[in-house]
Amino acid sequence: MLELINISKRFGNKQIFDNFNLAVEAGKTLSLVGPSGGGKTTLLRMLAGLEKLDSGEIIYNGESVSINHLEDANLLGFVFQDFQLFPHLSVMDNLILSPTKTLNMSKTQAQEKALNLLERLGLAGFADAYPYSLSGGQKQRVALARAMMIDPQIIGYDEPTSALDVALRQEVEKLILQNKEAGITQIIVTHDLNFAENISDQIIKINPK
């Protein structure tokens, strides 16, 4: 179980979170729904260690997680809204970059893990492909595979259906439901309430202050 207790975060003169509390049960899917400016993406970025919290406490499975070292905790794997795949790297090289650089995983181990993930996500045979040759849905799955390469406790998605057509939206929905069936804890940021209702165990609406 993930618990956020009295989380506070300020950007300039704007207080994004002020003593914010949140609990997510293990293996459940939580959607954060609401317009831009409410701090939904910022929350994911903080859990991934990409933004610093000002104060608060994070507890995962009963143990405290240092808010000053979240980037090293591998608590949340972040699937970016625009995927952020490196265009000059192949799918394989995109996947193995982080674990070999930050987790000291050998290249051979990382490649084996990447191939297993690609097969699981229906992308067997795409290891040598480059991002420009992939569809939106394929890029989404590669981005998910990259997030899973570090064995995160939680996967966070930032607007996973943004700008996708109906078919690709359904593909992403199916992927999240597959992870849900596998018992993976997931947090999704979305504007799409219908999408959230289809994939979530819990929905929290967050509005700008």
N, C-alpha and C positions, 0 to 999 in steps of 0.2 A: 504494500500500500504506500502511495505517495501522499505526504502531507506537507502543505505550505502553510506556515504559521506567521502571521503578522508581517507579511512581505511588504516592503516599501521600496518605491523606485521613483526618482524624479529626473525629468529631462529639463534642464534650464529652470524656468519658472513654473513648469507644469508638473504637477504631482500625478504620475501615471497610476501608481498603486500606493495606498495608504492603509497599512495594517490589514492587507488582503489575506484571506484564508481560503484554502482549497484542499479537497481530499479526493483522490482517485484510487479506487480499488484495483488490486492487482488483476491483470487479465481483462480489464474493462476498457471500453472506448468512450472517451469524453470528448464532446464537441463544445468549443467556445464560439458562440455565434453573436454577431453584432456588427455595426458599421465600423468603418476605419476610425482610428484615434482612441479606441478604448483600451489599448495595451495588450491585445490578444497575441500578436506576433512577438511583442517585447517579452511576454511571459515565456514563450517557447525559447526565445534567444537566451534568456537568463538561465533557463534550465539546461541549455546546451553549453553554457559557459561563454556565449558570444557577447553577452551584456553582463555588467556587474550589478548585483543587487546592492541597494544602500543598506538595508537591514532586514532582519527576519530569520526564520529557521526553516530548514528543509529536512524532513525525516523520511527515509525510505526503508520500508520493512523494519521499522522500529529503531533504526540507527540514524544518527544525525549525519548529514552531509555538509561539509564545509562550504559555505556560500562564497568563500574566497578562492576556492579551487575547483569549481564546477567543471572547468574545461578539462580537468584531469580525471573526473569521476566517471565519465562515460555513462552519465545518468540518462541522457536523452540524445538520440540520433535524430538530426534535423533534416527533413526533406523540404528543401527550399521551394518557394512558389515558382521561381523561374529556373528551377533545377540546378543552376550554377555548375554544370558540367564543364570541364576544361575542354574547349573545342579542339585544341592541338593534340590532345591525348586520346588514345583508343579507349573503348569501354573498359577493357581490362586495366589499363594504366590509371584511369579515373578511380577504379575500385581499390587498387592496391596502394595508392599513394599515401593515404592517411595511416592505415595500419602499419606500413613499413617504416613510416617516418615518426609516428607518435607512440606506437605500441611495441616497436622493435620486433615486429613479426618478420620472419624471413620471407623473401620474395616467393619462394616455392610454396610456403604455407599460405601466404596471402593469395596466390594464384589459384591454389586448390580450393580455398574457401570461396573465392570469387566465382569460380566455375560452378560450384555447388549452388550458390545463390542464383546465378543466372539461369541455371536449369530449373530451379524451383519457381522462378518468376516468369518462366516461359520465354527466356531469352537465350537458350542454348544456341550456340553458333554465332552469337553477336559479339564475342569477346574482342575481335579485331576490328569491329566497326567503329566509326567515328560519330560523334553526336549529330553532325549535320545530316547524316543519312538516316536518322531515326525519326519515327513519328512521335507526336506528343505523348502518346501513351507509353511508348517504348522508353522515351527519356524519363518519364515519371517512374517507371520500374527500375531503370538504372540508378536514378537518384535514391530510390528506396533501398536498393541493394548496397549502395555506397554507405547509407546511414546504418545498415545492418552489419557492415563489415567490422565495426568496433564493438559488436555485441552489446548494444545499449540496453539498459533496463526498460526504457520507454522509447517509442518512436513518436516524434511530433511532425505534423504536416502543416505547412503554411499555405492555405488556400489551394488545396490539391486539385480542385476542379476549375480553377480560374481560367477563363478563356478557352475551355475545352468544349468540343461539340458533344451532343448527347451520347454518341457511341463511346467516346473516350471517357466521358463522365461515368458511364456505367462500368467501364473497364477499371477505373480507379476505385469505384465503389466495391466492385468484386474483390479487388486486391486487399482493401482494408478489411472486408468481411473475412477473407481467408486468414489474415493475420489475427483477427479476433478469434476465429475458431482454433487457431494454434496457441491461444492463451497469451498473446502479446498485448501489453498495456499500450494504449495509443491515445494521443491527444491531438485533436484536429481543430485548426482555426479555419473558419469558413463564414462567408456571408449567406450561404445557401441553406436555409432552414430545412427545406425538403430533403436535401442530401443528408444533413445532419440527422434527421429523424430516421432515415433508412439505415444508418450505420452505427448509431450511438446507443450506449447503455444509459448515458447521462448527458444532458444538454444544459449549459449555463449561458445565459444571455449577458453580455458585457457591453455596456454603453459608455460612450465618452463622458467624462465629467465636465 
